[in-house]
Amino acid sequence: RIVPIGVTRSPTDAWVAQQLSEATPFGTAPRYLIRDNDTKYGAHFEAVATGTGIELLRTPIKAPRANARCERLLGSIRRECLDHIVVVSAGHLRRVVLAYVRYFNHARPHQGIGQRMPVPEEHTAPSGANAGNVIPFPVLGGLHHDYRRVA
């Protein structure tokens, strides 16, 4: 599941700590957080992570495969979204990425979890196994589609 947070050109320890705090409200923190050894993850960040019960896992230096999950996600965003859209401003980029995140979390099937979605929508299914038509809902101007069965 992707948790969208703020973006800045110059992240600091305090800024990254605030983003982590906002991304994990009311005990919804993940169990582990994989991070690299950048100085922006300093004492403030570690204090917030420890306070929310997150175990920090540092990637080893000069080990690019250790951060494979993050790299795979960034590659998916690039290949499935940004390679096909001309971004014209920072605000446009933010809207495009948020639309892709909604699609990724709520409509895109993932092989690693049995073709389910990370955040399944709670639909009231029509009675009968094949009742209702399947309707495509365009995402990102038709770049992707969210298919739903309707009554």
Residue, then its C-alpha position, 0 to 999 in steps of 0.5 A: r500500500i502506498v501512503p502518499i506524503g508531502v514532497t520537497r526539494s530540500p528535505t531535512d530531518a525535522w521535515v521528514a520526521q513530520q511527514l512520518s508523523e502525518a503518515t502514521p496517525f492513530g497507531t496505523a504505523p507499519r511494522y517495519l520501515i526500510r530506509d537508506n543511510d541519508t542524513k535526512y533520517g536523523a534524530h528527529f526521524e528516529a524519535v518519531a519512528t520509535g515513538t510509533g513502534i516502527e522498527l527501522l531497517r537500514t539498507p547496507i551501504k553500496a547494496p542496491r538490491a537491499n532496497a528492491r521494494c522501493e525501487r520496484l515501486l518507483g519503477s512501476i510509477r515511472r513505467e505505468c504512469l509518468d512515462h506516458i504523461v507530459v507533466v507541465s507543473a509541480g501541481h500537475l505532477r502531484r495530481v497525477v501521482l495521487a491519481y495513480v496512488r489511488y488506482f494502485n491501492h484500490a483498483r490495480p491487482h497485485q500478484g504478490i497478494g493473490q491478484r487482490m488490491p492492497v486496500p480492497e473497496e467494500h462493494t455490495a456485490p450483486s446477487g449471483a456469481n455473474a450478475g451485472n455488467v462489468i463497466p470500465f472506469p478510466v483512470l488518468g484519462g484512460l491510461h488505466h481502467d478500474y473495472r467494476r461489476v454493476a447491477 
